[in-house]
């Protein structure tokens, strides 16, 4: 495998050094907060998370409206993006996550329309060239190895398939950016910790965003592993970015 220079290799929650430790810690955190995950997403984002997911579904609707399309929503959590994708058209949607308790929540609210699989994004249990579209909303940042994750995503996409990654990103400097950082780093961990009972998980969130790629850097890594027509759009004062690319 060609080694690609990048500013960060993967997430590293506090107290972890290796990829295995990071992966285990992330799984433990999301297992713990699953019961309150939906409520906190909506409250802490001021309901913007619903708008972001709906917007992603609209952008990807040409694929979702194809009856023969097969879609993988990776790091699906409690299934909110998978549900938005399924509502946008007849495409078959599969959600995958490595936290079992997240999938229990997802399955309870999805009905029979969506299939779910317990799977690690770095070692997917799917054959090569299985999917027309692969999405990941606010989960890619939590992978222990970003390059390996992108390569695995590319492996399971069909030629001509689309990758779409929705992630938090650091906003630019300025009054609005500073206000967002104050909320994200000072207020959000307190509210999240109080409502979920796990302050560590909501302290990890702003730290993981601060050390994650800037939009241009993630786009460059996507191109380096073989995605074409890579582009991104930034929303909500520069706090969220949607990256898309095509497997040639």
N, C-alpha and C positions, 0 to 999 in steps of 0.2 A: 504494500500500500504506500502511495506517495504521501509523505508527511507535509501538511499544509501549515505554514506559519499563520497563527492567528493570536489575537490578544488574550483570549481565554479558551481553554480546552473544553470546559464543561462546568456545570455548577459545582460548588463546593460549600455546602452548608457548614456553619461554624462547628469546629471540632472534627472535621473530616479531612483526610489527606488523599485518599485513593478514590478511584472511580467506584469501586465496590462499596466503600463506606458512604460515599455521596448518594449513590442509588438507594442504599438501605435507609439512610436518614430521610430522604425525600419520601420514600414509600411509607415510612412510619408517620411522618407529619401528615400526609394526605389521608392516611387511614384514620388518624385521630380526629381530623376536622370534618370528615365527610358528612356527619349529621347536620352540621350548621353551615356547610359550604355554600349552598344556594343562597340562603338568607344573607350571608356576609358578602357574597359577590354583589348582590343587588344593592345592599345598604352602603357598602364601602365605595362602590363605584357611582353612587347616586343614580342608579338604574341605567347607567351608560352601557354596562355590559350587554344588556338586551339589545340596545341599538347597534352596537358593534357586531354582534353575531348576525342580526337581521341584515345588516349591510353586506357582510361577507356572503350570505346566502344569495342576496340579489346579484352581486357581482359574479358569482359562480353559477347563476341560474341556467345559462346555456348548456352547461354540462348536466346539471341536476334535472333538467327537463327531458333528457334522453332516457327513454325507457330501458335501454340496454346498458346504461352506465352503472358501474360499481364504484362506490365511494368508501374510503376508510377515513374515519375521524379518529386520529391518533391522540393519545393523552386526553381522552374524551371526558374524564372526570365524571360528573353526574349527568352528562349527556345533553346539555343545553344546546351546544352547536349542532350536534347530530340531529336533534329535533328540528332545529331551524332548517338544516339542509333537507331533511325528509319532507318538510312541509312545502319546500320550494319546487318539488317535482317528483316524478315517479322513479327516479334512480334508486337503486338498492344501496342502503347506508348501513355500514358496520362501524360500531364504536369499539375502541380498544383502549385499555388502561391497565396499569400494573397494580393498582390499589383496589383490592376486592370490595372494600366497603363503598368506594365510589361507584362501582358497577352495580351494586345492590340498589343504591339510590337511583341510578340511571334507569335500570330495568323497571323499577317500580312506577316510573312516570312516563315511560316511552310507549307502552303497549307492544303489540306484536310487529309493528312496522320496522323496528330497528333491531338488528342482531348485535350482541355484545360479546367481546372476547377478552379474557384476562391475558395481557401480553405486555412484554417489555419492549419499548420502542427501539432498543438497540439490538434485539434478537427477535424479530417478528416471525410468528409461526405461519407465514403466508408464502405461497410460491412466488417465484419471479414473475413480474409483469401481470399482476392480478388486478390492478385498480386503474380506473380512468382518472380519478381525483383522490388526492390525499390532503387532508386538512389537519391542522394542529392549532388550537386556540389556547394561549397562555400556558402551554405545557412544554413546548420545545426548550424554553429557557431552563427547565428543570432537569434536562438530560445530563448525564455524567460525562458524555463525550459528544460534542456537537457535530464534529465531522463524521464520526461513525453513524450518528443518527441520520444525517442527511444522506449518506451512502445507502443506508438501509431503506430509507424512504424511496430513494431513486430505484433501488433494486425491485421493489414491489410494484412500482408504477409501470404501466404499459408504455411503450414508445408513443410519444405524443401526449402522455398523461400530464396532468397539472398538479403542482404542489402549491399549497397556500398556507402560510404561517402567519397567524395573528399573535402579536406579542406586545407587551409593554416595552417602552423605551424611555430613556431619559430625555426630558424636554430641554429645549435650548435655554441658555442663561437669560435672565430678565425677570421682571416682577412676577409675571404669571408662572414662569418656571420655578422661581424660588418659592412661591406660594404653594405650588403643587408638591415640591420636595418637602416643605414643612409638614404638609398634611400627610404625605405618604410615609415619612420617616418618623414623625412624632405622634400624630393623632391616630392613624390607621392601626399601628401595632397595639395601642391601648384598647381601642374599640374591638378589634379582632380578637385580642386575647381575652377580653372580658366576656364576649359573647360565645366564643368557641371553647374557652377553658385551656387554650394552648397558645400562649403569647409567643412562644418560640417560632411557630409557623408564620405568624404575621410580622415578626421581626425579620425573619428570613426573606419575606417577599420584597421589601424595598432594597435590601442588601443585594439580592440576586439580580434585580433590575439594574442597580448601579454598576455592577461589574459585567453586565451582559453587553453584547455587541451593540454598537450604534447601527442604525439602519443601513448605512453604506457598507459597513463591515460584514453584516450578515449577507447582504447581496453579493459581495465579493466571494464569500465562502461558498455560497450556492453555485456560483459560476465555476469556482475552482473544482467542485466535485462533479461537474458535468451538466448542470442545468442551464438551459438557454432561455432567451427572452426574459431574463430576470428583471423584475421591477418592484418598486414598493410605493405605497402611498401612506402618508402620515395623517392621523386624525387627532382631534380633541387636544389642541394646544401642543401637539408634538409628543403626546404621552403614549400613543398606541400606533403601531405600524403593521400594515398587511403586506407581506412579501409574496410574490407569485413567481413561478418558474415552470418551464416545460422540459420534460425529459425527451431529448432528441432520439 
